[in-house]
């Protein structure tokens, strides 16, 4: 994990935008013109500030912004180890507070109290400054954000226990900036308008100043991807999408049904999976052995990372999160029923979150998720759309020919109208699934279905092939699907790129009961219920192209994320 990723994970995510305006004009009621802070500390020049910055933490070759230069000057005016310094340390260690509470807990505790007189209980709140409002020289209102909720703090010079002059009070209040992390210690009260407020009894403590100017809005996709931390501050829906992801990945559904959660290896000698292209690597312990990053987690119930060495677009990323479960003595019909149960339950749960917590997200149309969901058989529907009767789809070239027909006809998955199960896939498309002869089409088809919502694939499920000989044959045939090469060339290339998983075949020989397998991409679920248009919106640090920092030429080749 990189340092910026660690920073992003531990910092509070602010739900409300912060305005990017000049440093000295941030506070309502602050006098215009030049102040002591604006001029900087005595004896310090702008060149010396910039030089100190470049010698310190400024990256080589990067110029310091005007906002940062002025911020450094302002902080120097109040920071130091002398006895009268208002700020001893810009980044202090936190002291132990017995009455420290979060903003949500504070509001829950006091929201119903009338508080006709301020409470005698003293509490400490931490948060990022969202807005600042002054009323004269003696009164300052500061709104902070913590754990996605806001609370107002009132700093009245006459109520402070600190022995400071009015000039120093003004100096400190002018130093606080929108975006700073501060602590407020005081007594719960209500203002004349009835707003729940923390009435400060000591000066606010600076915990971490903001040194970056936050824009009022951020819409450019590239900038949003490159500055993910700013995106989360400015656009509240970004944090809400990630919070919804956290709720979706909770294991309640599986735990309530006595599923066991297993963690399986990410690195393996064989990646598994039927058609996806895997990533390969080596380990220092086995330098001559090529290892693959798993394409999908295997066996029982697991939610974990998966990897496919394929393209990047609005709905695909080489690294993603997969939820899979395997259930013994389960057929395809039961998998369909469980899918309906899970998806409809998630839809209602996510709507409750949108109503109560994730308010920046659009509501979910729950009428689309009424059970049972629509079903469509693959071959009959395709024949109806093409106006022809398909030949037998069991030959070596059947898969390639089928893809060519679909590409030429430009047939799209039916969208709208809610979830849709597509069933009875040709056997050439599903080497890991059991197969049977369809009485309607007399085609060999798989006991498999895919769930589509709004034209996008969401989940894949099938009855696992548990006949070891049939499984070995299907995998061997699938490796040499028609590519225009000779049989010998295809077999040699397939053996090199996708060796048969002999361990899996041997495990089947020990006896696998009739088993239902199910898989769903977590990011696709988050996109569905949050309304996000890109998979990058559902990933904390964006897609692979955002993480590795590709050049513009490479970005153009990889497509939009």
Secondary structure in CASP SS format (residue, H / E / C, confidence):
PFRMAT SS
TARGET T0000
AUTHOR 0000-0000-0000
METHOD secondary structure of the structure
MODEL  1
X C 1.00
X C 1.00
X H 1.00
X H 1.00
X H 1.00
X H 1.00
X H 1.00
X H 1.00
X H 1.00
X H 1.00
X C 1.00
X C 1.00
X C 1.00
X C 1.00
X C 1.00
X C 1.00
X C 1.00
X C 1.00
X C 1.00
X C 1.00
X C 1.00
X C 1.00
X H 1.00
X H 1.00
X H 1.00
X C 1.00
X C 1.00
X E 1.00
X C 1.00
X C 1.00
X C 1.00
X C 1.00
X C 1.00
X C 1.00
X C 1.00
X H 1.00
X H 1.00
X H 1.00
X H 1.00
X C 1.00
X C 1.00
X C 1.00
X C 1.00
X C 1.00
X C 1.00
X H 1.00
X H 1.00
X H 1.00
X H 1.00
X H 1.00
X H 1.00
X H 1.00
X H 1.00
X H 1.00
X H 1.00
X C 1.00
X C 1.00
X C 1.00
X C 1.00
X C 1.00
X C 1.00
X C 1.00
X C 1.00
X C 1.00
X C 1.00
X H 1.00
X H 1.00
X H 1.00
X H 1.00
X H 1.00
X H 1.00
X H 1.00
X H 1.00
X H 1.00
X H 1.00
X H 1.00
X H 1.00
X H 1.00
X E 1.00
X C 1.00
X C 1.00
X C 1.00
X C 1.00
X C 1.00
X C 1.00
X C 1.00
X E 1.00
X C 1.00
X C 1.00
X C 1.00
X C 1.00
X C 1.00
X C 1.00
X C 1.00
X C 1.00
X C 1.00
X C 1.00
X C 1.00
X C 1.00
X E 1.00
X C 1.00
X C 1.00
X H 1.00
X H 1.00
X H 1.00
X H 1.00
X H 1.00
X H 1.00
X H 1.00
X H 1.00
X C 1.00
X C 1.00
X C 1.00
X C 1.00
X C 1.00
X C 1.00
X C 1.00
X C 1.00
X C 1.00
X C 1.00
X C 1.00
X E 1.00
X E 1.00
X E 1.00
X E 1.00
X E 1.00
X E 1.00
X E 1.00
X E 1.00
X E 1.00
X E 1.00
X E 1.00
X E 1.00
X E 1.00
X E 1.00
X C 1.00
X C 1.00
X C 1.00
X E 1.00
X E 1.00
X E 1.00
X E 1.00
X E 1.00
X E 1.00
X E 1.00
X E 1.00
X C 1.00
X C 1.00
X E 1.00
X E 1.00
X E 1.00
X E 1.00
X E 1.00
X E 1.00
X E 1.00
X E 1.00
X H 1.00
X H 1.00
X H 1.00
X C 1.00
X C 1.00
X C 1.00
X C 1.00
X C 1.00
X C 1.00
X H 1.00
X H 1.00
X H 1.00
X H 1.00
X H 1.00
X H 1.00
X H 1.00
X H 1.00
X H 1.00
X H 1.00
X C 1.00
X C 1.00
X C 1.00
X C 1.00
X C 1.00
X E 1.00
X E 1.00
X E 1.00
X E 1.00
X E 1.00
X E 1.00
X E 1.00
X E 1.00
X E 1.00
X E 1.00
X C 1.00
X C 1.00
X C 1.00
X C 1.00
X C 1.00
X E 1.00
X E 1.00
X E 1.00
X E 1.00
X E 1.00
X C 1.00
X C 1.00
X C 1.00
X C 1.00
X E 1.00
X E 1.00
X E 1.00
X E 1.00
X C 1.00
X C 1.00
X C 1.00
X C 1.00
X C 1.00
X C 1.00
X C 1.00
X C 1.00
X C 1.00
X C 1.00
X C 1.00
X C 1.00
X H 1.00
X H 1.00
X H 1.00
X H 1.00
X H 1.00
X H 1.00
X C 1.00
X H 1.00
X H 1.00
X H 1.00
X H 1.00
X H 1.00
X H 1.00
X H 1.00
X C 1.00
X H 1.00
X H 1.00
X H 1.00
X H 1.00
X H 1.00
X H 1.00
X H 1.00
X H 1.00
X H 1.00
X H 1.00
X H 1.00
X H 1.00
X H 1.00
X C 1.00
X C 1.00
X C 1.00
X H 1.00
X H 1.00
X H 1.00
X H 1.00
X H 1.00
X C 1.00
X C 1.00
X C 1.00
X C 1.00
X E 1.00
X C 1.00
X C 1.00
X C 1.00
X C 1.00
X C 1.00
X E 1.00
X E 1.00
X C 1.00
X C 1.00
X C 1.00
X C 1.00
X C 1.00
X C 1.00
X C 1.00
X C 1.00
X C 1.00
X C 1.00
X C 1.00
X E 1.00
X E 1.00
X E 1.00
X E 1.00
X C 1.00
X C 1.00
X E 1.00
X E 1.00
X E 1.00
X E 1.00
X E 1.00
X E 1.00
X E 1.00
X E 1.00
X C 1.00
X C 1.00
X C 1.00
X C 1.00
X C 1.00
X C 1.00
X C 1.00
X E 1.00
X E 1.00
X E 1.00
X E 1.00
X E 1.00
X E 1.00
X E 1.00
X C 1.00
X C 1.00
X C 1.00
X C 1.00
X C 1.00
X E 1.00
X C 1.00
X C 1.00
X E 1.00
X C 1.00
X C 1.00
X E 1.00
X E 1.00
X E 1.00
X E 1.00
X E 1.00
X E 1.00
X E 1.00
X E 1.00
X E 1.00
X E 1.00
X C 1.00
X C 1.00
X C 1.00
X H 1.00
X H 1.00
X H 1.00
X H 1.00
X H 1.00
X H 1.00
X H 1.00
X H 1.00
X H 1.00
X H 1.00
X H 1.00
X H 1.00
X H 1.00
X H 1.00
X H 1.00
X H 1.00
X H 1.00
X H 1.00
X H 1.00
X H 1.00
X H 1.00
X H 1.00
X H 1.00
X H 1.00
X H 1.00
X C 1.00
X C 1.00
X C 1.00
X C 1.00
X C 1.00
X C 1.00
X C 1.00
X C 1.00
X C 1.00
X H 1.00
X H 1.00
X H 1.00
X H 1.00
X C 1.00
X C 1.00
X C 1.00
X C 1.00
X E 1.00
X E 1.00
X E 1.00
X E 1.00
X H 1.00
X H 1.00
X H 1.00
X H 1.00
X H 1.00
X H 1.00
X H 1.00
X H 1.00
X H 1.00
X C 1.00
X C 1.00
X C 1.00
X C 1.00
X C 1.00
X C 1.00
X C 1.00
X C 1.00
X C 1.00
X C 1.00
X C 1.00
X H 1.00
X H 1.00
X H 1.00
X H 1.00
X H 1.00
X H 1.00
X H 1.00
X H 1.00
X H 1.00
X H 1.00
X H 1.00
X H 1.00
X C 1.00
X C 1.00
X C 1.00
X C 1.00
X C 1.00
X C 1.00
X C 1.00
X C 1.00
X C 1.00
X C 1.00
X E 1.00
X E 1.00
X E 1.00
X E 1.00
X C 1.00
X C 1.00
X E 1.00
X H 1.00
X H 1.00
X H 1.00
X C 1.00
X C 1.00
X C 1.00
X E 1.00
X C 1.00
X E 1.00
X E 1.00
X E 1.00
X C 1.00
X C 1.00
X C 1.00
X C 1.00
X C 1.00
X C 1.00
X E 1.00
X E 1.00
X E 1.00
X C 1.00
X E 1.00
X E 1.00
X E 1.00
X E 1.00
X E 1.00
X E 1.00
X C 1.00
X C 1.00
X E 1.00
X E 1.00
X E 1.00
X E 1.00
X E 1.00
X E 1.00
X E 1.00
X E 1.00
X E 1.00
X C 1.00
X C 1.00
X C 1.00
X H 1.00
X H 1.00
X H 1.00
X H 1.00
X H 1.00
X H 1.00
X H 1.00
X H 1.00
X H 1.00
X H 1.00
X H 1.00
X H 1.00
X C 1.00
X C 1.00
X C 1.00
X C 1.00
X C 1.00
X C 1.00
X C 1.00
X H 1.00
X H 1.00
X H 1.00
X H 1.00
X H 1.00
X H 1.00
X H 1.00
X H 1.00
X H 1.00
X H 1.00
X H 1.00
X C 1.00
X C 1.00
X C 1.00
X C 1.00
X H 1.00
X H 1.00
X H 1.00
X H 1.00
X H 1.00
X H 1.00
X H 1.00
X H 1.00
X C 1.00
X C 1.00
X C 1.00
X C 1.00
X C 1.00
X E 1.00
X E 1.00
X E 1.00
X E 1.00
X E 1.00
X E 1.00
X E 1.00
X H 1.00
X H 1.00
X H 1.00
X H 1.00
X H 1.00
X H 1.00
X H 1.00
X H 1.00
X H 1.00
X C 1.00
X C 1.00
X C 1.00
X C 1.00
X H 1.00
X H 1.00
X H 1.00
X H 1.00
X C 1.00
X C 1.00
X C 1.00
X C 1.00
X C 1.00
X H 1.00
X H 1.00
X H 1.00
X H 1.00
X H 1.00
X C 1.00
X C 1.00
X C 1.00
X H 1.00
X H 1.00
X H 1.00
X H 1.00
X H 1.00
X H 1.00
X H 1.00
X C 1.00
X C 1.00
X C 1.00
END
